[in-house]
Amino acid sequence: MIIQRYIVREILQSFIGTLLILLLIIVGNTFVRLLGSVSSGNLPVDLLGKMVLMGSINGAIQLVSIALLIGMMLAFGRLYRDHEMSALHASGVGPKQLYSGVILFVAPLTVLLAVMVLFVAPNIEATTQNIKTEVKQRPEASGIPVGEFMHTKVGDTRLTIFVEKLDNKNVVMEHFFMHSAKNEKDSVLTAKKALLFINQQNGERVLQINDGSRYDYNQKTNEFTIFRFGEHGLRVPSANISTSSKLSATSTTDLFAQDSKESKAELHWRLAIILSAPVIALLAFPLSHTTPRQGRFGKLALGILLYAIYINLLMTGRSMLEDGKIPSIVGLWWVHLLFIALALWLVRKQYGKAG
């Protein structure tokens, strides 16, 4: 049991260090990408923190397997480099005892990963979709700034828009002003309030203006007209923000109830992410076998290459499931069985005599 605890400690240290480094890269890329959306006006700055958090959690879930692979190979690579593995083999410790230590670490990690993938990740994706829908209904999503003049052009019409402030929910625009000019016609529209919403019938975005006045002037005829209205609607083009419904936001229980090819593929994909942890752990142990001359990083490149092949096969299998080229009963199990067989073959080849 002492050896198993020692193995767990070594793997845990390398795994956490690797996961933190990879997560830092993912968080940095997510922050830069979302910051670009903020600077372009596609994402309000007050939602930046939430989107970064959601993206970071999803990224951490996807990084568990590769972090486990690198962490285990670094941990066992150190044992080989310092001749500790040779001492263990000389003391009668074989792959079974070493794998028992790996299982002590991987089993709770797999359970945690299952909870995250089956329950937490869909809720995060649904929350992300709700945030995007909320963004689409905000004035910022149409490129309408607050507290500054915006100049734009739609077709032959030149527009100047100004909004003094928003309400507490950042939805209703107060003290709205718009000037439009087309050919020899000018129009000025002022209103106390304006509301941006989505027409449920056709999906178009509508700017509803309440309690306002409209002043039209024709430069050619010198005609001047004043309109007063209680409600006035304008169609507004939306920013490039995708709010399409995704199966990744569907709960796992709902996926079991659905019978479409896409839902079956999504369900198999979630199970594949969970199973990837024990499969990768089974493969990482024989891959970490090195000689003192090879060093700690001797086979790390090979391990990453095999991981890339593993993930690409899973993604290809998912696409084939969605297209109906693979029966749902087969799913992605064949990919896992292929790499489990490879891991067992490597174990038998390298540790068979010591087992």
Beta strands, then each sheet from edge to edge (+ up, - down):
strand 1: 150-154
strand 2: 157-166
strand 3: 172-182
strand 4: 185-198
strand 5: 205-218
strand 6: 223-235
sheet 1: 1+ 2- 3+ 4- 5+ 6-
end
